[in-house]
């Protein structure tokens, strides 16, 4: 069995986010701390994996083969899960061999690595991409980059229940929407499916428009048959994926000191910075209550120092 009992999984805490610019605007934000569910299988990565693991179990697979970069949070969580729960993992990596802290962890966790180069990695969306890899690893179940697709989104639906179970602890009886960083759009799509139109979901894009996030989210929503999908994608990429600038780093440092909550510059830092910009621009009326999802990814900071 690839899928372990859920008893190991900590309930992600829901905490108030008290920052001056929120108080001044009369906006309340609660942050869902997915970074705290586990030291290694952290953030939204497990939720995107769980339905893929169910499918692999149903098919009798012995493990998972998936894709990512040299700092991939998805591969890091997958490799850590494989080591802990005893299933095989193979990673297909973008580019050429690199000795990053993440890659060292993947190797320590027992993940078999293959470097595809850049052209080889760009071919991952081709119809026949998986054919040679499934021939080479016939007992492994293929999972898209980032744990994406409808199965990945379905696994993220449970985040809504985790929030609703803790609202009363904050003195809230409801909320007005979600705000989170988007890389593949899978977590956002899962929340859109869970909400079924009840609350809007705002996705702060950590990647440029040409990465096709909007198209992937639309495909998932259509495949799931959700008729009333309320979501909005907002450019927070600051010029491109993994683009980091001094203003962003200063913002992160200031907000880590103010809140005590660790952020990273590729996803959560950009998402919170975009939220501040939209709050100050008057996007939300006074009294609005938002759920900010901390999607983890803190291990990736080691390669950006």
C-alpha positions in Angstrom: 0.0 0.0 0.0 1.4 3.4 -1.0 -1.2 5.5 0.8 -0.6 5.6 4.6 -3.1 6.1 7.3 -3.9 9.8 7.8 -3.1 9.7 11.5 0.5 11.0 10.8 -0.9 14.2 9.3 -1.2 17.2 11.7 -4.2 19.5 11.5 -3.0 22.7 9.7 -3.5 25.5 12.2 -5.6 28.5 11.2 -4.1 31.7 12.8 -4.9 35.4 12.7 -2.6 37.4 10.5 -2.2 40.7 12.3 -0.4 43.3 10.2 -0.7 47.1 10.2 -1.8 47.5 6.6 -4.6 45.0 7.2 -5.7 46.7 10.4 -5.7 50.1 8.7 -7.9 48.9 5.9 -10.3 47.1 8.2 -9.5 43.7 6.6 -9.2 40.5 8.6 -7.0 37.7 7.4 -6.6 34.2 8.8 -3.6 32.2 7.5 -3.9 28.4 7.0 -0.4 27.2 8.1 0.2 24.2 5.7 3.9 24.7 6.3 3.3 23.3 9.8 1.7 19.9 8.9 5.0 18.1 8.8 8.8 18.9 8.8 9.4 17.2 5.4 6.0 16.5 3.7 5.1 20.1 4.0 2.7 22.6 2.6 0.1 21.8 -0.1 2.2 19.1 -1.6 0.7 16.2 0.4 -2.8 17.2 -0.5 -1.9 17.3 -4.2 -0.4 13.8 -3.9 -3.1 11.9 -1.9 -5.5 11.2 -4.8 -2.6 10.2 -7.1 -1.5 7.7 -4.4 -5.0 6.3 -4.2 -5.0 5.7 -7.9 -1.5 4.1 -7.7 -2.7 1.8 -4.9 -5.8 0.8 -7.0 -3.6 0.0 -9.9 -1.2 -2.0 -7.8 1.7 0.3 -8.5 4.9 0.1 -6.4 5.7 3.7 -6.4 5.5 7.1 -8.2 7.5 8.8 -11.0 7.1 12.5 -11.4 8.8 15.7 -12.6 10.2 18.9 -11.1 13.2 21.2 -10.9 16.4 21.3 -8.8 14.5 23.1 -6.0 11.2 21.4 -6.4 9.0 21.3 -3.3 6.8 18.7 -5.0 9.7 16.2 -5.6 11.0 16.9 -2.1 7.7 16.0 -0.5 7.2 13.0 -2.8 10.7 11.7 -2.0 10.3 12.2 1.7 6.9 10.4 1.6 8.4 7.5 -0.3 11.2 7.1 2.2 8.8 7.3 5.2 6.1 5.1 3.9 8.2 2.7 1.9 7.4 3.2 -1.7 9.7 3.7 -4.7 10.1 7.2 -6.2 11.7 8.4 -9.4 12.3 12.1 -10.3 12.6 13.5 -13.8 14.4 16.8 -13.4 14.6 20.0 -15.5 18.0 20.9 -16.8 21.4 19.4 -16.2 22.8 17.9 -13.0 23.0 20.4 -10.1 24.1 19.8 -6.5 21.4 21.8 -4.7 20.3 21.2 -1.1 17.0 19.9 -2.5 18.7 17.5 -4.9 20.9 16.2 -2.0 17.8 15.5 0.0 16.1 13.7 -2.9 19.2 11.4 -3.2 19.2 10.9 0.6 15.6 10.0 0.6 16.3 7.3 -2.1 14.7 8.9 -5.1 16.2 7.8 -8.4 17.0 10.9 -10.5 17.1 11.5 -14.2 18.1 14.9 -15.7 16.2 15.7 -18.9 18.0 18.8 -20.0 15.8 21.8 -20.9 14.5 20.7 -24.2 13.7 17.3 -22.8 11.8 18.9 -19.9 9.8 21.2 -22.2 8.5 18.0 -24.0 6.7 16.9 -20.8 3.3 18.0 -22.2 3.7 15.9 -25.4 1.2 13.1 -25.8 3.9 10.4 -25.9 6.1 11.9 -23.2 5.4 9.1 -20.6 5.7 6.2 -23.0 9.5 5.5 -22.7 9.4 6.1 -18.9 6.5 3.7 -18.3 8.4 1.1 -20.4 11.4 1.6 -18.2 9.5 1.8 -14.9 6.3 -0.3 -15.5 5.5 -0.7 -11.8 5.5 3.1 -11.1 2.5 5.4 -11.5 3.2 8.7 -13.4 2.2 11.9 -11.7 2.3 15.3 -13.5 4.6 18.1 -12.6 3.6 19.5 -9.2 1.1 16.8 -8.5 -1.3 18.5 -10.9 -4.4 17.6 -12.8 -7.8 16.7 -11.5 -6.5 14.2 -9.0 -4.2 16.8 -7.5 -7.1 19.3 -7.2 -9.5 16.7 -5.7 -6.9 16.2 -2.9 -6.9 19.9 -2.1 -10.7 20.1 -1.5 -10.2 19.0 2.1 -8.5 22.4 2.9 -12.0 23.9 3.0 -13.1 21.5 5.7 -9.9 22.2 7.7 -10.7 25.9 7.7 -14.4 25.6 8.5 -13.5 23.4 11.5 -11.5 26.2 13.0 -13.5 29.3 12.2 -15.2 29.5 15.6 -11.8 29.5 17.3 -11.2 32.8 15.6 -14.7 34.1 16.5 -15.7 34.0 12.8 -18.9 32.4 11.5 -17.9 32.7 7.8 -15.3 34.2 5.5 -15.4 36.1 2.2 -12.8 34.4 0.0 -9.4 32.7 -0.3 -6.0 34.1 -1.3 -3.1 31.9 -2.3 0.0 31.6 -4.5 -0.4 29.7 -7.8 2.3 27.7 -9.5 0.4 25.1 -11.4 -3.0 26.3 -10.3 -3.9 22.9 -8.8 -4.5 24.0 -5.2 -6.6 26.9 -6.4 -8.6 24.6 -8.6 -9.2 22.3 -5.7 -10.6 25.1 -3.6 -12.8 26.2 -6.5 -14.2 22.7 -6.6 -14.7 22.6 -2.9 -16.4 26.0 -2.8 -18.7 25.2 -5.8 -19.4 29.0 -6.1 -20.0 29.7 -2.4 -16.8 31.9 -1.9 -14.4 33.3 -4.5 -10.8 32.1 -4.7 -8.0 34.6 -5.6 -4.8 33.1 -7.1 -1.6 35.2 -7.0 0.3 33.9 -10.0 3.9 33.1 -9.2 4.5 32.4 -12.9 3.9 34.5 -16.0 0.7 34.1 -18.1 2.5 32.0 -20.7 2.9 29.1 -18.2 -0.8 28.2 -19.0 -2.1 28.3 -15.4 -5.5 29.7 -16.5 -5.9 27.0 -19.1 -5.0 24.2 -16.6 -7.5 25.5 -14.0 -10.2 25.8 -16.6 -9.6 22.2 -17.8 -9.8 20.9 -14.2 -13.0 22.8 -13.5 -14.6 21.6 -16.7 -13.5 18.0 -16.1 -15.0 18.1 -12.6 -18.2 19.5 -14.0 -18.4 22.5 -11.7 -20.8 25.0 -13.2 -20.4 28.0 -10.8 -16.7 28.5 -10.6 -15.7 31.7 -8.8 -12.0 32.5 -9.1 -9.6 35.2 -10.3 -6.0 35.0 -11.3 -3.7 37.9 -10.5 -0.2 38.5 -11.8 2.2 38.4 -8.8 5.2 37.0 -10.7 7.2 40.2 -10.6 8.6 39.6 -14.1 8.9 35.8 -14.2 9.1 32.5 -12.4 11.7 32.6 -9.6 12.3 36.3 -10.2 13.4 37.8 -6.9 14.1 41.5 -6.4 15.2 43.7 -3.5 11.7 45.1 -2.9 10.3 41.6 -2.5 13.1 40.5 -0.2 12.7 43.6 2.0 8.9 43.0 2.1 9.5 39.4 3.3 12.0 40.4 5.9 9.7 43.1 7.3 6.7 40.8 7.4 8.6 37.9 8.9 9.7 40.2 11.8 6.1 41.6 12.2 4.3 38.2 12.1 6.8 35.6 13.1 5.7 33.5 10.1 8.4 32.4 7.7 7.9 33.1 4.0 9.8 32.3 0.9 10.2 34.5 -2.2 8.8 32.3 -5.0 5.3 31.7 -3.7 4.1 32.9 -0.3 6.2 36.1 -0.3 4.9 37.1 -3.7 1.3 36.2 -2.7 1.3 38.3 0.5 2.9 41.2 -1.3 0.3 41.1 -4.0 -2.4 41.0 -1.3 -1.0 44.1 0.3 -1.1 45.9 -3.0 -4.7 44.9 -3.7 -5.8 45.8 -0.1 -4.1 49.3 -0.4 -5.8 49.7 -3.9 -9.2 49.2 -2.3 -10.0 45.9 -3.9 -11.7 44.7 -0.7 -14.2 46.6 1.4 -13.8 47.1 5.2 -14.9 44.1 7.2 -13.8 41.6 4.5 -12.5 38.3 5.9 -10.0 36.3 3.9 -8.2 33.0 4.2 -4.6 33.2 3.1 -3.1 29.7 2.4 0.5 29.3 3.4 1.5 26.7 0.8 4.8 25.8 2.4 7.9 25.6 0.1 10.3 26.7 2.9 12.8 24.0 2.0 13.4 25.8 -1.3 14.8 28.9 0.4 18.1 27.0 0.9 18.9 27.3 -2.8 18.2 31.0 -3.0 20.5 32.3 -0.3 
